[in-house]
Amino acid sequence: MSAPATERGQRPPVGSGAFYGWWIVAATFVIGFLVAGGTVNALGVLVKPIAESLDVGRAELGAVVTVKLIVNALLSPWVGALLATRSIRGIMLAGAVAMGLGLATAALAQSLWPVYLGLGVLAGVASTAALFLPCIALLSNWFTRLRGRALGLATLGPTLSGAVIPVLLSLLVDDIGWRASLLLAAAVATVILLPVIWFFVLDRPQDCGQLPDGDPDVPRTPEPESDETWTIRRAVRSRDVWLVVGTIGTANFAVVAMLVHLIPYASDTGLSGERAALVFSVMTLMGALGGPLFGTLADYLSIKRLLIASMLCQFAAVLLFAQLQGQLGLSLAAGTLGLGFGGLMPLVTLAVGRMFGVESLTRIMGLATPLSLLFYAPAAPLTGYLYDTEGNYELALQMLLVAPLLAIAFLCFLKIPRARD
């Protein structure tokens, strides 16, 4: 089966049954798989070899994540505003180029600062311009009634990359070293990403004569729209925005920490590098299940209750990490954590869309990202610092237990409207 033509004047015909929105979901799956793999999921495998090669501590290397998050925070309001007025495809192309340059820069590092530049600054540019906000904008344009399902399916890309990329990268690092592995990843990702974005991404269904969800041309109940422009000044004065910020920030704290430290933690318990990478893969495979599961359920059930359920999964996972050992025990803990964080992105996106209107979705998410950074940016370096000072992760795990409970506290005060019929 081939994709419908996407050149202007050669759009898929309305009523033919070929709703192009599902090709958009497929494209965001591939984009998410590669961009998340290169900017998020690869770092856990690289912590030990880079630290040993450059003679730096895990806290210093964990700060790469903080650099990336700061770049995300600085760019997100600007990118969120651009997505409402500029070409989504053009922004994503810029992000793909940034990722290739970032991986290549890190591969050539002889000191820590090029690692910060490549895996921190340029990775932050790539993930902001080609991953979260642009994919939200695309899917929100193409889907209304089925938005939860579409978001859930699209999140399979980033989460499955966490199952596949660490294992492949671990094997490559053992075989050809971390530098050659990063150069190879930069080349492969760029060669795939640029054509996928250029040939498959269409900003809106109207660009090919279709309507959201593939519906026929009949009157629809419009979604709520924001009657004011959401600026930073207005956002910081809004109680609801701060509740969203607190929820996002605390819900991501344990996840950000474990994305960097899960493989080193599993390795420290006695597992080989390959087995530790498999534990990470279990986490991301369950995250891949959590995305479509929670996303589909959100089309029918309370988003707030589903968010609380995802936070309870995170809390249970940290408890299991503290109590269990070995391949099976750590895999159980990692899978529980993955199930919890897998549903986070589609659920938060749906909640913000219902609270502020789809027209303000990317703008609000763009503003909430830098504010939520205040909560979870310290997660990875603080976890690394506690390891460096204590010699183990016990105190760090106790700290991570608090984060999902705080997220539940924020959620209790959040008012999320129900979907319209």
N, C-alpha and C positions, 0 to 999 in steps of 0.2 A: 504494500500500500504506500503510495507516495503522497507527500504533503500537497495541499492545494497551492496553486500559484499565488504568489504574494506581491507581484508587481502591480502597480496602480493600473487599473483598467483590466486586470486579469484576476479579480477577486473570486473566491468561491461563491457560487450562486446561492442566493437566498432560497430557502425551501428545498434545497437539494439534499438535506440531511447531513451535509458536511459542515458542521459547526466548527469554525476555526479555533474557538476558545480552547478546545482540548489539545490542539497543537501548541497553543500558548502554554498550557500546563506542562506539556512534554518539554518545551524549550526551557522553561524555568527549572524543570527537574535537572536537565543537563547542566545548565548554567550554575545552579545551586550546588550540584555535585562537585564540579571542578573548582568553583571559587571558594566554597567552604573547605574543600580539601586542601587548597593551597594557602588559605589565609587563617584557618582555624585548626583543622584536624591534623595537620602535619607536625605541629610544634611539639606535641607530646613525645613523638618518636625522636625528635631532634634534640631534646633537652640534654640528655646524657652525652651524646657524641660531640655536640657543639661545646658544652661546658668543659669536657675533657680536652678538646682540641685547642680551645682558646684560654683554658685555665681560669674559668670564672665560676662563681657559685650559682646555685639554682635560683636564689632570690634575684640576682642580677639578670639572669636569663628570663625569669618569670616576668620581669618588668617590661619585656618586649610586648606582652599582652596589654599592659597598661598604656604603653605608647600607642599601640593600635587602637585601643578604646578611646584615647584622647583625640586621635585623628578622626575616628568615627564621630565623636561628640562635636568637634569643630565643624566638620563638613555636613553633618546630618541636617541642620536647619536650612542650610543653603541648598543642598540636594533636594530636600523635601519640597522647597518652594519651586525649584527648577522643574521638578517632575510634573507640576501642575501646568506649566507653560511651555516646556521644551520637549524635544524628542526623547522619549524613554530609551529608544534603541541607541541613540547617539551617546547618551550618558553611560549606558551599559558597555558600549564599545570602549570608551575611555577607561572604565574600570578593568576590563579584560587586559588592556595593554599595561596598565599599572601593575597588575598581578604578575605578568610575565617578567617585567622589569624588576619587581621586588624579589622574586625567587632567584633570579640571576645575580642580583646584587648581594644577597645573603650568601650565595654559593661561593662568591669570590672574597668573602670577608677574611681578613687577617687579624682583626680586632673586633671588639663588641659593637662599635658604633655602626658599621655597615649592616650588622644583623638587625639593629634597631631600625635602620633606614629601610631595609628590605622587607623584613617580617613584621615591622611595626608601622612605619609611616606609609610605605607603598601598599602594604597589605590592608591598612586602614582605608586608603583611597579606594582600593579595589572592592573591598566588602561593602563600603558605603555606596559606591557608584554602580555596582553590578549584582548585589545580592539582596539584602533585606528590603530596603525602601523601594527600589525599582520593581522588584517582584510583587510586592504588595500593590503598587500602583497598577501594574499590568493586570493582575488577577482581579482587582477591584473594578477595573474598567470592563472586564470581560464577563464577570459573574456577579449576580445579585442574590437570587434565591439559592443558588448552589455554591455560594462563595466559601462556606465552611468546608465543603467537600473538596473544592478546587485548591484551597490553601493547604488542606491536609495532604493532598496528593503531591503538591509541589514541594512540601517540606521533606518528602522522601529523598529528594536529591541531596540536600545538605546532610541529612542524617545517615543515609546509606554511604555517603562518602567517608563518614567516620568509621564505618565498618570495613570498608575496602582500602582506603588510602593508607591508614596506619600499617596494615599488614603488608601491603605492597611496598611501602616506603621502608619498612623495617627490613624486608628481604633485600631491597636495593642497597640500603646503607651497609648491611653486612657484606654485600658482594662488591660494590664499587665505591663505597664511602659516601658520606653525607653531602659533600660538595658536588660530585658528579650526579648524585641523585636529584639534587635541587635543580641543576642545569637541565637535566632530562625532563623533570616535571614542568619547568618553565616553557620548554619547547613544545611539549605535547599539549599542555593546557591552552597555550596561545593558538596553536594550529587548529584546535577543535572549537574554542570559544568564539573566535572572530567570525567564522562562517555561520555558526548557529545563530548568533545574535543578528548578523546582517540579513540572513535569508529568511529567518523564521519569526522574528519579533515584529509584531504590529501593535501600535499603541492602543487602539480602540477598535471595537467591533464595527463601528460606523465606517472605518477605513476600508472595509471590504463589504459594505452593504448589509451588515448583520446587526443584531441587537444582543444585549447581554443574555447569557444563558441559552442563546440560540432560539429565543422566543420569536413567534411571528409578529408582524407589525400590527400590534393591537394596543389599546390604551393600557398603561401600566400605572400602578400606584408609585409615585416618585418617592425616592429615599429622602430622609431629612437632610437638609443642607444647612450649613453654617451661615448665619446672616452677617457675620463679621469676620474680618481677617484675623487669624490667630497669630499675633506677634509674641515675641518673648515676654514683653511687658505684660500683655494680657494673660499669657500662660502662667507666669509666676504668681499671678493674683487669683488664679482659679483653684478652688479646693479640689475639683474633680481631676484636674491635670496633675496636681501633686499626689493624689491618691494613685493615679496611673503610674506616675514616676516611681513612687515607693513600691508599688507592686512589681513593676519591671525590674527595678534595681535589686530588691531583695530576692526575687525569684531567680535571678541570674547569678547570684553570688556563688552558691555552691557549684553550679554548673561550670562557670568560668574557671573556678579553682581546679575542678576535677578534669577539665579538658586539658589542662597543662600537666597536672600532677598525678593523674590516675596511672599512667604507664610507669613513671618512676616509683610510685607507691607500690604497685603490684610487683615490680622488679625487686624492690627492697625486701619484700616478703619471701623472696626466694624463687620467683618465677623467672624463666628465661625471657629474653627480649621478645621472642616470637609469641610466647604464651601471654606475656603482659599485653602485647598488641591485640591478641585475641580477646582479652577481657575488655579492652577499649571497644573492640568491634561489637561485642555483645551489647554494650551500652548504646552504641549508635544504631544497631539493628532494632533494638526495642524502641529507640527514639523514632525510627522510621515507621514502626507500628503505631506509636503514640500520635504522630501527626495526623494521619487519615482517620484514626479511631476517634480522637477528641474532636477533630474538625467536622466529621460527619455527625457525631452526637450533638455538636453545637447547633446544627440545623434544626434540632428537635427539642433539646433540653436546655436548662439554665446554664448560661456561660459562667456565671459566678460559681455555681456548685462544681462545675467541671474544673475550673481553675483551682478551687480549694482541693479537689481530689488530686490534681497534678502536684500540688505542693505537699500533700500528705505522702505521695510517692517519693518525693525528694527527701523528706524527713526520715521515712522508713529506710531509704537507701543508705543514708549516712550512718544510721544506727547499725545496719548490717555490715558496712565497711569496718566499723569499730569492733564488731564482735566476731566476724568470720574470717577465715584464712583459706588459702589454697585456691586452685583454679575454679572449682565449683562454687565455693562460697563467695569469692570476689566477683564471679560472673553473675551470681544471683543479685548481689548488691548493685553491680553496674547496670544490669538489666532493669532493675527497679528505678534507678536514677534516670535511665534513658526513657522509660515510659513516661515519667513525670515531665522531663524537659521537652520531650517530643511534641506534646500538646500545647506548649507554652506560646509559640509564635502564632499559630492560627487562632488560638483563643483570645490572646491579647489584641490581635488585629481586628477580630470580629467585635470585641468589646468596644474598642476605640471607634470603629465605624458606626456602631449603634449609638454611642454616646454623643459623638460630635458630627456625624454625617459623613458620607463617603467622600464628599467634595473636600473635606478638611482632613481626611485620613492621613495622607502622607505628610501634611504640614504639622499635624499634632504629633505624629510619630517622630518626625524630624526634630521637633522641639523637645519631646520627652527623652530622646536618646541622650543628649548631653547632660540633662538633669539627672537621669537615672545612673549615669556614670559615677556620680558622687557616691553611690551605694556600692557598686560592684567592681569598680576599677581596681581597688586594692586587693581583691580576692586572691589572684595568683601570686603576686609578690609577697603578700602577707603570709600566705600558706608556705611559700618557699622560705621566708624569714623564720617562721616557727620551726620548720624542719631544720634549718641551718643552726638554730640556737639550741633546740632540744635534741636533735639527732634522730628524730622520728616524727610521725605525723599524728600522734595521739592528741596533742593539744589543738592542732589544726582541725581535726575532725570534730572536736567538741565545739569549736567556733562555728563550723559549718552547720551544725544542728540548729542554730538560732535563726538562720536566714529564712528557711521556709515558714517558720512560725511567724516571723515578722510579716512575710508576704500575706499570710492568711489574715493577720490583723488588719492590714491595709484593705484587703478584699472585703472585709466585713462592713466597711463604710462606703464601699463603691456601689453606686446605683447604675445598673446596666439595663437599658430598656429591652423588652422582649422583641423578637422579630415580628414584622408585620406579615399578615397573611397574604 
